Amino acid sequence: MAKYKVGNELIIVNNANEDVKKLKDITHLEVNGDVAKISWGLKILKVEYDEPNVTLTYRNVYGEVNKVFAVCLDVDNFDQEKVLEKALLKAFQMEIINISVMKNKCKL
């Protein structure tokens, strides 16, 4: 991220390459004997709430920008945090599906 002051205005420029590096650092699969652990990072770019819906825009480890949608079925008890968690789970699910698709394309 770079910050520039133009007159009285502060302009912040986000560097996508820095984000991708950070995401690569926290994204990994670890196998230790008969135990495995996966860690996956996403950069949240934008969250839009339109009760009972949420739209999550995020960047993955490959620098791709994607969107997922989630709906809070209990409209009377709409909770922004819970519906955001639902959207994040959908994003991680989509990324894991993409991993398996890419791995299936590899020739052994």
NUTORZA-15469 format. One record per residue (C-alpha): x, y, z negated. Coordinates in pm, whole numbers, padded with zeros to 5 digits, always signed. Layout:
REM residues N
XYZ ...
This chain:
REM residues 108
+00000+00000+00000 +00127+00345+00085 +00004+00674-00059 +00029+01003+00128 -00076+01347+00010 -00215+01571+00281 -00302+01908+00131 -00520+01830-00171 -00629+01493-00037 -00463+01163-00128 -00471+00907+00155 -00413+00543+00065 -00312+00304+00344 -00340-00065+00264 -00084-00287+00431 -00246-00614+00545 +00098-00780+00557 +00147-00716+00184 -00194-00870+00114 -00113-01176+00322 +00220-01220+00140 +00048-01198-00200 -00216-01448-00089 +00048-01690+00041 +00229-01669-00293 -00079-01775-00489 -00213-02027-00237 -00073-02378-00272 -00150-02747-00316 +00038-02925-00590 +00055-03304-00630 +00209-03453-00943 +00177-03831-00945 -00193-03914-00952 -00303-03556-01033 -00354-03280-00775 -00425-02909-00810 -00520-02653-00546 -00494-02277-00578 -00641-02052-00312 -00632-01674-00288 -00870-01435-00115 -00857-01056-00091 -01196-00898-00160 -01237-00614+00088 -01598-00511+00037 -01901-00615-00168 -02244-00491-00061 -02545-00548-00285 -02894-00538-00138 -03100-00694-00412 -03144-00997-00411 -02863-01038-00154 -02490-00978-00157 -02252-00959+00138 -01887-01029+00064 -01617-00928+00312 -01278-01085+00244 -00937-01153+00400 -00787-01501+00383 -00426-01615+00365 -00403-01612+00748 -00503-01243+00764 -00848-01321+00906 -01141-01110+00788 -01462-01303+00719 -01804-01237+00567 -02026-01456+00353 -02377-01397+00224 -02540-01510-00099 -02891-01474-00236 -03003-01454-00597 -03312-01675-00606 -03426-01534-00943 -03502-01180-00822 -03650-01071-01156 -03318-01146-01331 -03083-01022-01057 -02726-01029-01187 -02457-00873-00965 -02177-01074-01127 -02351-01409-01080 -02448-01345-00719 -02091-01226-00646 -01960-01552-00798 -02199-01740-00569 -02064-01551-00267 -01703-01618-00374 -01776-01990-00410 -01919-01988-00056 -01605-01810+00068 -01376-02066-00098 -01592-02348+00038 -01563-02202+00390 -01185-02172+00355 -01150-02533+00237 -01359-02651+00532 -01129-02451+00763 -00823-02615+00603 -00958-02963+00672 -01045-02869+01031 -00689-02739+01089 -00534-03048+00926 -00745-03276+01150 -00606-03098+01459 -00249-03188+01358 -00099-03492+01522 +00081-03734+01295 
